[in-house]
Amino acid sequence: MLFTSVLRALPASLLFAGVHSGPVEHKRQTSVDSYVTSQAAISINGVLANIGSDGSKSQGAAAGIVVASPSKSSPDCEYPMSLDYYIDWYTWTRDSALTYKALVERFISGDTSLRSKLDQYVSAQAYLQTVSNPSGGPNTGGLGEPKFNVDRTAFTGAWGRPQRDGPPLRATALVIYANWLVANGNTTQAVNVLWPVIANDLAYAVKYWNQTGFDLWEEVNGSSFFTLAATHRALVEGAALATKLGKTCDGCASAAPQVLCFLQSFWTGSYIDSNINVNDGRTGKDVNSIISSIHTFDPASNCTDATFQPCSSRALLNHKAVTDSFRTVYGINKGIAQGQAVAVGRYSEDVYYNGNPWYLATLAAAEQLYSAIYQWNKIGSITVDAVSLPFFKDLLPSITAGTYASGSATFTSIISAVKTYGDGYIAVVQKYTPSNGGLAEQFDKSSGSPLSAVDLTWSYAAFLTAAERRAGVVSPTWGESSNNVPPTSCILAPSCSVQITFNERVTTTFGDNIFVVGQLTELGNWDPNSAKPLSASKYTSSDPLWYATISLPASTSFAYKYIRKTSSGTVMWESDPNRSYSTPSGCGSTATVSDTWR
């Protein structure tokens, strides 16, 4: 079994050494304004180069398919694991949706050359929704499959699945496009072409939002703040679009406030714990919470804490908590004072490639600040309260709590200081971008040299959206203002579960015990220490039966295996390949799986 978490834990000495073999010539330190202009042009070209079928770096990819990175390099080591993990020549539902959200916004802002790309994306995603894969079929969880081959076939290797952020993110990108089509006399296309794809994703979100899944870093199987924030937005705007098109969105309107209610449980009082309902050994300070804030940014909203809008007190304090967590873990951040921008990674405990800053993470930190400035200017005032005061004091040490109206000296000082702070994060990216403007996935925490996947599409898309927010170019409203009050108490919909009896026949000796383990939380997430024990109460020499009945989510496909634990504590796995099973769809159903030890 290939463990994503194990792979990410490998030391850099065992990994593909990075995208540069020698010293890196960083971008000359021109002004941030000049850099943003030049890098934005490089970034849109970088995105388009990675989209099939005519992208210059995506030959072989189907039309409308976003290649995560043109990197096809494998690690130069003999570690006994599949090399699939190290090759980025795949298309991720999440990355693709975020990329196309950026392209849709750019199209709406006037880049009409992107129209054909948008239509190709719709067609490609409509097809991918029909492809059965290890996460399931079209109606049995398959929309939660994280990635596919670039020719639109299923990726069947071991991976962290399901990842439930893909469908709501894709729904959001398509809803924005559909609303533009309706506003510009193309309702028929919105109804007949886009809505069927959107409806599938919304149905998935309604069905699975209250079930655990892997986070956007594909490492933690639990309840993810990013996934739920994206889901809340998609359900709100999806329900509104359904009404506009004369369609129904079953469960969207009722599920959305419950998702919003659940989101409040991620707030610790001083930051967002990005993954809960899991013991991952981390603080939870993770840039995915900042990415969540910028994804759910609504330019028509106020500084709403419940939806963690960029200018909200919660989001600002969280920005401080997350970015501060990197001040002492990266050599390139050494000596940088509070209130000045630093290189930002995923989370401070990261060990993937020995843990480094990411371009997209650093850009997200800038984008939240630019989005907050837009909101403050629109609202016409800035409120500093007990929650947000530590954030503001880093920038203006003498500031006190209060509400400062537009035109006041304090308002002007805050806007200027936050703009400078945001530009600082852009300057960090500028400093560690090679002279050709290529944005990789990471840059080295000690030297700043680019590392890991080259020309990462998401890095380029992140630069585009940060640059647009800096220029005051924002996405359309998604209806946050009328959907930002969570219920007083959460009523989490009960999971639709089934009872599955695992019958395993294996001859054992006294002291041996048999367990079932698999990719579901209910089966221990492949952790032998969390595997579910089977009983030998019916075991005979003629029928060596071990069995257990386990409650599992309905309509779910998963991989599993049996393991044997000896009296000495040795764990023995049965031979490859992994077994697979799809649970029935009816709530309360029962089924039996009969296997023989391999």
N, C-alpha and C positions, 0 to 999 in steps of 0.2 A: 504494500500500500504506500502510495506517495503522499506524504503529509506536507501541505502548504507551509504550516508553521515551522516544520523542521527545515524546509528549504530556506525560509527566510532567516533561520537562525545560523546558517552556515557562515563561517568567517570569510572575509573577503579573499583570503588567500586561496580558498577553494572555489571561488566564483570567477566567472568571466571578468577579465580585468578592467573592463571599462572601455569607453569609446576612443580614448586618446592614449597613445603609448609614450608620448613625450611631453615636454612642457607645453602648457596651454597659453596661447596669446589671448588675453582677455580683451574685451571691447575697450577702445580708448574712451576715456572719461569725458565725453561731450556732455552737454547739458541734458537733464532728464527729458526736457521737451523734445530736443532733437533725437534723443535715443528712442523715445516712444514712437515718434513718427517713422523712423527707419525700421525699428523692430516690428512694428505693426504690419508693415508691408512684407517683411520676411515671414511673419507668422501666418498671414492669410495664405501666402504661397506654400508655406509648410503644411498647413492643413489640407489644402487642395491637392498637394502632391501625394498625400496619403489616402486619397479616396479613389476607389476603382470606378470605372475600368480604365480611365484615361489619365489618372494621376501619374506624374513622372516617376514616383517611387512606389507605386502600388500595382505594377503590372502583374496580372494574374488574379487580381481581386475582382469580384463581380461588381457591376455598376451599383453605385450608391453605398458600397461597403467601405467602412472606415477601418483602415489598418491601424492598429494601436501604434506601431512603429515599424519602419522598414527593416529593422534589425532582424537578421536571421542567424546571428552568431550564437554558438553554444559555449558553455564554460569549458575552459581548457583544464579539465581535471577528470579523474577516473572515479568520481564518487558514484557508488552503485545505485543510482536513481535515474528515472526517466529524465531526459534532457528537455522534454516538452516545456517545462516551466520557464526555461530561460529564453525561449524564442518568442518574440512578440509579433510574429507574423500570424496574428489572429485578429478577429474583430470582437470587441467586447460590447455588449448591449449598453452598459453604463457609459463608457467612454464615447461611444458613438452618439448616444442621446445628448450628452453634454456638449459635444462638438457641434451637433446639428442645432441644438438650441442657440448656440452662438451664431451659427450661420443664418438661422431663421431671423434672429434679431438684426443681423447685418443686412439681410435682404429687405426687411421691413424699413430699415433706415435708408434704403436707396440703392443697394447693390443688386440690381435686377439680373445681373449675369448669373446669379446663384439659383435661379428658378429651376433650371433643369436638374441641378444637383439635389434640390429639395424633393422633386418628384421621384428621382431615382432612389432616394433614401426611403421614401414611403413604400415604393415597390419592393425594395430589398427587405424591409422590416416585415411587410405583409407576408412575404415568402418565409422568412425565418420563423415566424409565429407558427408555421405549419410543420416545422421540422422536429420530429421526435428526437429526443436526446436523453442523456443520463438523468436529467431532472424530471423527465416525463414527456408525455405527449401534449398536443395543443390544449387539451382540457384537463390534464392531470398534472399540472405543475411545470410543464416544459418551458413556459415563458420565464421562469426563474433561472434558466440556464445562463451562466455568466458570459460564455464566449463560444464562438463558432469558428470553423475554418473559413478562410477568406473566399472560398468558392461556394459558400453558403451551406456546406454540409456540417453535420454535427461533429463536435469535438468529443471524443469518447474517453480521453485519458482521465486519470485521477485529478480531482480539483476540489476546491472549496465550494460546494454547491448545496442548496440553491442560494442565489443572491437576489433578494427581493426588491432591490432598488431599481433594477433595469426597467421593468414595466412602467412604474410611475414616471420615471425620468423620460422615457420615450413618449409617454402620453403627453407630458408637458410640452415637449418640442413640437409634437404634432398638433396639439391644441392651439398653440400660438399661430402656427401656419394656417390651420383651419379657420381661425377667427379672421385672419387677414383675407383668406379666400372669400369668406362670406361678406366681409366689408367691401370687397372689390368685385362683386358680381359673379363669384364662382361657387355659389352654394352647392351646385350639383356635384362638383368635384369633392367638396368637403363632406357631403352626405355619402356619396357612393364609393369614394376612394379612401379618404382619411378616417371617417368615422368607424368603419369596421375594425381597423387596426387599433384605434384609440379605445373602442369598446372592449376589445379583448384584454387590453392592458388594465383598464379600470376594473373589469370583472376579476382579474387576478388580484389586484390590490385590495378589493373588497373582501375577497375570500381568504387571503393569506396575511393581511396586515398584522394580525394578532399572533402570528407564529414566528418563531425565531428563524434566523438565516445568517449567512455570512455578511460581514460588513464590507464597506467599499474597498478596504485594503485586502480583502479575501483571506483574512486570518482568524477572525473571531466569530464564532457562531453563537449569537445571542440576540438581544434586542438592540438594534442600531438606531441612534439618533438621526443619522443621515437618512436612512431608509424611511423612517417614519415621518420626518419633516418633508421629504420629497413626496411621500404618499398623501399627506394632508393636502399639500398644494394641488396635486393631480386630481384628487377626489373633488375638491372645491371647483376648480376650473372645468373639470370634466362634466360635472353635474350642470354647470351653467351652459356649457356648449350643447349638451344633450337637449336642454330646453330650447335653445336657439334653433337647433336643427329639427325639432319636433321628434326627438328620440327619447328613449328612456335610459337611465343609468341606475340600474337596480342596486340599491344599497349605498350609493355614493353619498347622498345627502345625510343619511343616518350614520354612516361610518365616520365621516370627516370630523365631526365634533368629538367623537370618542378617541380618534387618533390624536387630536389636539390635546385632549385631556391626558392621555398617556404620555405625551411629550413633556408635560410638566414634571414628570417623575425623574427626568434626566438632570434637572437642575439641582445642584448640591448646595446652593446658597452662595457659592463663590465662583463656580464654573460649571460647564456642562460635562457630565460624565458620558462620554460618547457611546459606550457600550455597557449595558446593564443586563441583568439576568444571566451573568456569566462570571466565572472567577478567572479573569485573565491576568491577574497579577500586576495590573497597571493602575495608574492614578485616574485614567480616563481623560486626561488633558490631551486632546487629539485635534489636529487641524481639520478633521472631518466636520467638526462642529462649526468652524468658520466657513467651510465650503457649504455647509447646510444653510447658514445665514445668508450667504450671497445668492444661493440658488432660490431661496424663498423670498428674497427681496422684492417688495412691491412698491413701486414709486408713488403709488397713491395712498400708501398707508402712513400711519403715525409710528412713533417709536414704541411699538407694541412688544411688551415683554413676553406675552404668551406665545407669539410666533417667532420670537427671537430675531426681530427685524434688526438690520445692521446698526441703527442708531439707538436701539433699546439699551437700557441700563444693563440688562443681563448679557446681551451680546458684546457690549463694550468691555465689561469686566472679564468675560470669557476670553475675549481677544487678548487682554493683558495676561491672563493666567496661562493661556496656551503659548503665546510668543515668549513670555518670560521663561517658560520651561526649557527653552533651547539656549538661553543665554550662557549657560555654563557647560553645556555638553558638546559644543562645537568649537574647535580651535579658532576658526575664522570669526567667531563672535567675541573672542576674548577682548576685554577692555571696553566693550560697547556699553554705554550707560543706559539706565532705565529711560524710557521715553524716546530712544533712538532705535531705528529699525535693525533687525538682525536677520540672519538666514533662518528659515523655518523649515522644519521637516514634518514628518507625519505625527510622531509622538516621541517623547524623549527616551523611552525604553526600547526604541526600534533597534534591531540587530541585522536587518536585511542590508547586505553590503556593508556591514558594520555600523549602519545607522548614519544617514547623511541628510543634509537639506535637500528639498525637492523644489524645482523651479515653480511648479504649479501651487505648492503650498505657500511659498513666499509671496507669489502673486495674489493668492487668495487673501492674505493678510492686508495687502494694499487695497484690494477691491472692496473689502468690507468698509474700510475707512472712506473711500471715495463715495460709496453708496450712502454712508451715514451723512456725509456732507450734502449730498443731493437732498436727502430727507429733511435735514435741518433747514436748508434754504427754502424748501417748499413749505414747511410748517411755519417758518418765520420766527422760530425760537429754539433755544437749546436748554433742556432741563438737566441740571447736575444734581443727583440725589446721593443718598448714602451708599447705594450699590455702585454707581458709576464713578463716584468721586476718586477712588484710587487710580482709575484709568486717566482721568483728566489731570490729576496731580502730577503724573509722570511728565505731562507736557507743559503744564502751567502750575508750578508748585504752590503758588499763592492763591489758587482758585478756591472758592468755597461753594457749598451747595446753594442752589438757587436756580431761577429761570431767567435766562438772558435773551432779550428780544433782539430781533434782527435790527442792525444799525447801531446797537450798543457797542462800546469798546470791547467788552468781554466777548460778545458774540463774534466780533471780527477776529479777535485774538484766537479764539478756539478754532474757528474755521481755518485760519492760517496755520496754526500749529498742527492740526490734524492733517491738512493737505501736505505739509512738510514731512510729517510722519509717514504718510502713505507713499510719498515720493521716495522716502528713504528705502522702502522695501523694493521699489522699482530699481533704485540705484544698486541695491545688493544683487539683484538679478543681472543688471547691466555689468557689474564688476566681474561676475563669474560666467558671463556668456562669451564664448569664443568669438573671434573677429568675424567669422562668417555668419553669426547670428543664429546658429543652430542650437535649438533647445533640447537637451537630452532629458532624461527622467530626473537625475540627481546631480549634485555637484559635491565634491569631496569636502568633508567637514574640516580637514586640516589645510588642504591646498587650494580648494575651490575648483579643481579640475572636473570637467563633466564626467559622469559615470553612468553605467547601466545603459538602458535602451537609448539609441540615438533618435533624434528627430521625433520625439514623443508627441503624438497628435494632441493629446490633452494639454501638454505644456504650451503648445502654440495657441490652442483655443483659450487657455487661461490668460495668456497675454492679451489676446484680442478683447476679452470682456473687461479686463482690468483697465485697458486703455480707453475703452468706450465709457466706462463709469467715470474715469478721470476727466473725460471731456464732457460729462453731463449727458451722455447718450444712454438711455435706460430702456429696459424691456417694457412691454405693455403690462398694465395691471392684471392681476389674476384673481381679484376679488377678496383680498385679505381683509380689507376694512370692514366687511360685513360677515366675516368668518373667523374672528379672532378672539372670541370669548369661549373658553372651554366650559363644559358643564361643571357644576359644583362637585360632582362625584363621577368617577369613571365607572362605566358599566362595560367591562371588556367582554366582547362577544365570546361565548365559550367555543373552544376549538372543536371542530367536527372531527371526532376520533373514531377509530375502529379497533377491534381487538384481534390481534394477529398471534396465532399459536405457532411457534417455531419448534418443529420436530427434527432433531438431529440424531442420526444413528451413528455411533462411534464406539468401538470397543475400548474400554479404559481399564486402568488398574487402580487398586485402592489408593486413595489420596489424590487422584486426578479430579479435576472439575472442568466442566465445559461452559463456555460463555458465548454470547453473540454480541458483536460489536459492529458499528457501522457509522454512516455519515450523518445520521440524525442525532439531535440532542438526546432523544429518548433511547438511543443505542450507544451513547457514550462518546459521540464525535470521534470515533476511531481510537480513543484512549483505552488501552487495556485495563487501566485502573478503574475505569468507569463502565466497563462492559457489563452486560446484564447476565446474571447467572441462570443456568438451566438446571432443572431438577432431574435427579436420577431415581425418583420414587417408583417409576414403572420399569426400571432397567432390569432386564434378564439376560442370561447368557445367549438365549436364542433371539432376543430382540433388544439390543443395546440402545434403548431410547433415552435421550435427554430432551427435555422440553421446557417451554415457558410460554405463557400468554402475556403479551405486552401491548399496552395501549399506544397506538401510533396515529399520526394525523392522516385523515382520509385523503384520497386523490393525490398521493405522494409517491414519487419514484425515488428509490434510494439503493445504494450499494452496501453490502454487508459481508461479513465473514464470521466463521467460528474460530475460537481460540481454545487451547487447552492449557490450564495452569496446573503444574505438578505440585506435589507436596513440598518440594524444595523451593517453590516460587518461580520456577522457570516458565516462561510464556512461549507456547508453540502456536504459530499461525498455521492454518490449513493452507494448502498450496494455491497459487494463483489460477485463474483470474478471480477478481472480486465477484461475488454473487450479486444479483440485482432482483428487485421486486417492486411492484407497484400496488399500493393499497387500494381497496375498493372505494368507490365514491360515496356510498351511503353512510350517513352518520349512524354509529352504533353497529355497523356490520361486523361480521366475524369471518375469518378466513384462516386457513392452515397452510403453512409452508413446510414441505417435507424434503429434507436434505440428507446426504450421506457424506461423512468426513472425507476430505480429499487429502 
